Amino acid sequence: MLKTAREAAEIIREHQDDSITIVSHMDADGISSAALMSLTLDRLNIDHQVKFVRMLYREVIDELELEKLTIFTDLGSSQLRNLRRKFKNNDIIIADHHSPQEEGWSRLTHFNAHLEGFDGVEEISGAGMAYLIAKELDPENKDLAALALVGAIGDVQNAWGKLRGYNQNIAKDGEEAGVLNRETDLLLYGRHTQPIFKALKNLTDPPIPGVSNTVEGCVSMLKDLDIPYKTKKGYRRPVELSDEEKQKLASELITRAITHVPEELTEYVPGLIIGKVHTLLNENERSMLRGADEFSTCINSTARHEQPLIGYEVAMGDRDVYYRSMLNLLKYHRRCIAEGMTYIDQNGLENGPEGYIQYFDASDVLKETFVGTIASLTIGHEKSDPYKPIVGIVKKDGSAKISARCSKLLFLKGLDMARAIRAAAETVGGEGGGHAVACGARVDEDKIPKFITEFENRLIEAA
């Protein structure tokens, strides 16, 4: 693995007097990847620019400028056919963890997790691949390990209650550099920022009877367990619980979840309640950037609203203008979530022809960059079935943006939607790809019914 990372590092050194372009995916992992690579080049005083794209569709590649060196982070491996057409005579580096679809060519330095013997779904993210190149350029770049893990967690590579594979090595680097702490704790989102009852209310994967989506139920459970949820100083946060309180709470949550989860999935429940959490030690104790999970959500929200450069600057270290812009964008993000979930409340979901998937069409309500967020949140909605994949659709100008999501339980059971969505999209003349737990496609609007049928059938065949 490190051999190819060294080759990529050497290519960068050869172009240190040239202007380099970084092209990255517009999500948490992609923004983390770009920021990590950009920080690395800054430290070497190498001039560069950064561009974010949702996907390397043919028309997107046509708009990219030809540079003496282009570095693609967190994307590229699945679009080699499109890239070869334009970049075959130029030096490019791809640092990616998605499954490659074709062979490379002479001027491509292809640093891909799967080609290096690692599972890009479980063991390392795009930011992790960029980190390995950064460390080859300078071993002192170990302090960037925390940012690499923000990318990995943004791609749900902690779905097992811990990070796996090379992510563990990266976490160790972060600990050694003094920028990261990892410990076993309750896997509650908002450990550093939210009241205990709110963090519990948002625990919907797996669904917890009497807890998920109900503040009253959370408060009642805490009272029954004799766990105070507020003091004279205000509401307590999950990080303020004692070890004894955490043990009592974990036991209750696991017991409740197991009684309502299909028997074949019960073995996964404890790992979704208790696991490794990652704290960024250089961030303020009550900051939304203190926990790696919240950090990834923050920068992902900027991408969802087509402002990835705000997330990029925050990931680069800005805690002033861009950080405040991100917080303002988060407020808007929450309003959009409320509108999206109100739509689900009022309209519900439709089932695929075979009843294996559920979907919604929010073309008049959501931006296409936001449909994946609502699809993710709908997994925990009372009108959805957490044991069926969810597909969100937004139509615009004759084309349809499609996002598919599934619960962690389905993912841990072995469901891989990425392969199915890619094949289904290609069958109807579109393009698709992504991750096992979160993926997307673009197809012609009139092909949506056929796509839904193809996607559902391929998932059934793979089950």
Residue pairs with C-beta under 8 A, 6 or more apart in sequence:
1 116
1 117
1 118
1 132
1 166
2 132
2 136
4 109
4 110
4 111
4 115
4 116
5 111
5 132
5 133
5 135
5 136
6 136
7 109
7 111
8 93
8 95
8 109
8 111
8 133
8 136
9 133
9 136
9 137
11 69
11 91
11 93
11 109
12 20
12 41
12 44
12 46
12 69
12 71
12 93
12 133
12 137
13 137
15 46
15 68
15 69
15 91
16 44
16 46
18 47
18 67
18 68
18 69
19 47
19 48
19 49
19 67
19 68
20 41
20 46
20 47
20 48
20 49
20 67
20 68
20 69
20 70
20 71
21 48
21 49
21 50
21 51
21 64
21 65
21 67
21 69
21 70
21 71
22 34
22 37
22 38
22 41
22 48
22 49
22 50
22 51
22 70
22 71
22 72
22 73
23 51
23 52
23 53
23 64
23 70
23 71
23 72
23 73
23 75
23 76
24 30
24 31
24 33
24 34
24 37
24 50
24 51
24 52
24 53
24 72
24 73
24 74
24 75
24 126
25 33
25 52
25 53
25 54
25 55
25 73
25 74
25 75
25 126
26 52
26 53
26 54
26 303
26 306
26 308
26 369
27 74
27 154
27 155
27 300
27 303
28 150
28 151
28 153
28 154
28 155
28 296
28 297
28 299
28 300
28 303
28 311
29 74
29 125
29 126
29 127
29 151
29 152
29 154
29 155
30 52
30 73
30 74
30 75
30 126
30 151
30 303
30 308
31 52
31 151
31 299
31 300
31 302
31 303
31 308
31 311
31 312
31 315
32 125
32 126
32 127
32 147
32 148
32 150
32 151
32 154
32 296
32 299
32 315
33 73
33 74
33 95
33 125
33 126
33 127
33 129
33 130
33 151
34 50
34 52
34 73
34 74
34 130
34 312
34 315
35 147
35 312
35 315
35 316
36 127
36 130
36 131
36 134
36 144
36 147
36 148
36 151
36 315
37 71
37 73
37 95
37 130
37 133
37 134
38 48
38 50
38 312
38 316
39 134
39 141
39 144
39 147
39 316
39 317
40 130
40 133
40 134
40 137
40 138
40 141
40 144
41 48
43 138
43 141
44 137
44 138
50 309
50 312
51 64
52 303
52 308
52 309
52 312
53 60
53 75
54 60
54 369
55 75
55 79
55 431
55 433
55 440
55 442
56 72
56 75
56 76
56 78
56 79
56 82
56 83
57 82
57 431
57 442
58 82
61 79
61 82
61 83
61 85
61 86
62 86
64 70
64 86
66 86
66 87
66 90
67 90
68 90
68 91
69 90
69 91
69 92
69 93
70 87
70 90
70 91
70 92
70 93
71 92
71 93
71 94
71 95
72 83
72 92
72 93
72 94
72 95
72 96
73 95
73 96
73 126
73 127
73 129
73 130
74 95
74 96
74 97
74 125
74 126
74 127
74 129
74 130
74 151
75 96
75 98
75 126
76 83
76 92
76 94
76 96
77 94
77 96
77 97
77 98
77 99
77 100
77 101
77 110
77 112
77 114
78 96
78 98
78 99
78 100
78 101
78 422
78 433
79 101
80 100
80 101
80 102
80 103
80 104
80 108
81 101
81 102
83 92
83 108
84 102
84 105
87 107
87 108
88 105
88 107
89 107
90 107
91 107
91 109
92 107
92 108
92 109
93 108
93 109
93 111
93 133
94 108
94 109
94 110
94 111
94 112
95 111
95 126
95 129
95 130
95 132
95 133
96 111
96 112
96 113
96 120
96 126
96 129
97 112
97 113
97 114
97 118
97 120
97 121
97 124
97 125
97 126
97 128
97 129
97 155
98 112
98 120
98 126
98 433
98 434
98 435
99 114
99 120
99 418
100 110
100 112
100 114
100 115
104 110
111 129
111 132
111 133
112 120
112 129
113 119
113 120
113 123
113 124
113 128
113 129
113 166
114 120
118 124
118 165
118 166
119 165
121 157
121 416
121 435
121 436
122 157
122 160
122 164
122 165
123 157
123 164
123 165
123 166
123 167
124 152
124 157
124 165
124 166
124 167
124 170
125 148
125 151
125 152
125 154
125 155
125 157
125 167
126 151
126 155
127 147
127 148
127 149
127 150
127 151
127 152
128 148
128 149
128 151
128 152
128 166
128 167
128 170
130 148
131 141
131 144
131 145
131 147
131 148
131 170
134 141
134 144
135 141
135 142
135 144
135 173
142 173
142 174
142 176
142 177
143 174
143 177
143 178
143 179
145 170
145 171
145 173
145 174
145 177
145 179
145 180
146 174
146 179
146 180
146 278
146 280
146 282
146 292
147 315
148 170
148 174
149 163
149 167
149 170
149 171
149 174
149 180
149 278
149 292
150 280
150 292
150 295
150 296
150 299
150 315
151 296
152 158
152 163
152 167
152 170
153 163
153 278
153 292
153 293
153 296
154 296
154 297
154 299
154 300
155 435
155 438
156 408
156 411
156 435
156 437
156 438
157 163
157 164
157 167
158 275
158 276
158 293
159 408
159 411
159 412
159 437
160 271
160 275
160 412
161 187
161 270
161 271
161 272
161 274
161 275
161 276
162 271
162 275
162 276
163 171
163 276
163 278
171 180
171 182
171 278
174 180
175 181
175 182
178 281
179 280
179 281
179 282
180 278
180 279
180 280
180 281
181 278
181 279
181 281
182 276
182 277
182 278
182 279
183 276
183 277
183 279
184 274
184 275
184 276
184 277
185 191
185 238
185 246
185 274
185 275
185 276
185 277
186 238
186 241
186 246
186 249
186 250
186 253
186 273
186 274
187 272
187 273
187 274
187 275
187 277
188 196
188 199
188 200
188 203
188 238
189 199
189 202
189 203
189 293
189 294
189 297
190 198
190 199
190 202
190 237
190 238
190 291
190 294
191 199
191 237
191 238
191 239
191 277
191 291
192 237
192 239
192 279
192 285
192 286
192 287
192 288
192 290
192 291
192 294
193 237
193 286
193 287
193 288
193 290
193 291
193 294
194 202
194 237
194 238
195 229
195 230
195 235
195 236
195 237
196 218
196 222
196 227
196 229
196 235
196 236
196 237
196 238
196 241
197 215
197 218
197 219
197 222
197 229
197 235
198 215
198 218
199 237
199 238
200 208
200 211
200 218
200 221
200 222
200 253
201 211
201 212
201 213
201 214
201 215
201 218
202 212
202 380
203 211
203 212
203 253
204 212
204 213
204 379
204 380
204 386
205 272
205 379
205 380
205 386
205 407
205 408
205 409
206 257
206 261
206 265
206 268
206 269
206 272
206 386
206 407
206 408
206 409
207 257
207 260
207 380
207 386
208 253
208 256
208 257
209 256
209 257
209 259
209 260
210 217
210 220
210 221
210 256
211 217
211 218
211 221
211 253
211 256
212 380
213 380
213 381
213 382
219 229
221 252
222 228
222 229
222 249
225 245
225 248
225 249
225 252
227 241
227 245
227 248
227 249
228 236
229 235
229 236
230 236
241 249
250 273
250 274
253 273
254 269
254 270
254 273
254 274
257 269
257 272
257 273
258 266
258 269
261 269
261 409
262 387
264 413
265 387
265 409
265 412
265 413
268 408
268 409
268 412
268 413
271 412
272 408
272 409
277 291
277 292
277 293
278 291
278 292
278 293
279 290
279 291
279 292
280 289
280 290
280 291
280 292
280 295
283 289
283 290
283 295
284 290
288 294
288 295
288 298
288 327
288 330
289 295
289 298
289 314
298 311
298 314
298 326
298 330
299 311
299 312
299 314
299 315
299 326
300 311
301 311
301 326
301 329
301 330
301 333
301 373
302 308
302 309
302 310
302 311
302 312
302 314
302 326
302 329
303 311
303 369
304 333
304 369
304 370
304 372
304 373
305 329
305 332
305 333
305 336
305 367
305 369
305 370
306 367
306 369
307 325
307 329
310 322
310 325
310 326
310 329
311 326
313 322
314 322
314 323
314 326
336 366
336 370
336 373
337 373
337 374
337 377
339 365
340 362
340 365
340 366
340 370
340 373
340 374
340 377
341 374
341 377
341 378
341 381
343 360
343 362
343 365
343 366
343 374
344 360
344 374
344 378
344 381
344 383
344 384
345 381
345 383
347 360
348 360
348 383
349 358
349 359
349 360
349 378
349 383
349 384
349 390
350 358
350 359
350 360
351 357
351 358
351 359
352 358
352 359
352 452
352 453
352 455
352 456
353 452
353 453
353 456
354 456
354 457
354 460
356 388
356 389
356 456
356 459
356 460
356 463
357 388
357 389
357 390
357 391
357 452
357 455
357 456
357 459
358 384
358 385
358 388
358 389
358 390
358 391
359 390
359 391
359 392
359 393
359 452
360 375
360 378
360 390
360 391
360 392
360 393
361 393
361 394
361 395
362 371
362 374
362 392
362 393
362 394
363 393
363 394
363 395
363 396
366 374
366 392
366 394
367 394
368 394
368 396
368 401
371 392
371 393
371 394
371 401
371 402
371 403
372 392
372 403
372 405
372 438
372 440
374 392
375 390
375 391
375 392
375 403
375 404
375 405
376 405
376 438
378 384
378 390
378 392
378 405
379 386
379 390
379 405
379 406
379 407
380 386
384 390
386 407
386 409
387 407
387 409
387 410
388 406
389 404
389 405
389 406
389 410
389 415
389 417
389 459
390 404
390 405
390 406
391 402
391 403
391 404
391 452
391 455
392 402
392 403
392 404
392 405
393 400
393 401
393 402
393 448
394 400
394 401
395 401
395 445
395 448
398 444
398 445
399 442
399 443
399 444
399 445
400 442
400 443
400 444
400 445
400 447
400 448
400 451
401 440
401 442
402 421
402 425
402 432
402 440
402 441
402 442
402 443
402 448
402 451
403 438
403 439
403 440
404 417
404 421
404 434
404 438
404 439
404 440
404 441
404 455
405 437
405 438
406 415
406 417
406 437
408 437
411 436
411 437
415 436
415 437
415 459
415 462
415 463
416 436
416 462
417 434
417 435
417 436
417 437
417 438
417 439
417 459
418 433
418 434
418 435
418 436
418 439
419 458
419 462
420 455
420 458
420 459
420 462
421 432
421 433
421 434
421 439
421 440
421 441
421 455
422 431
422 432
422 433
422 439
422 441
423 454
423 458
424 432
424 441
424 451
424 454
424 455
424 458
425 431
425 432
425 441
425 442
425 443
425 451
426 432
427 450
427 451
427 454
428 443
428 444
428 447
428 450
428 451
428 454
429 443
429 444
429 447
430 441
430 442
430 443
430 444
430 447
430 451
431 441
431 442
432 439
432 440
432 441
432 442
432 443
433 439
433 440
433 441
434 440
441 451
443 451
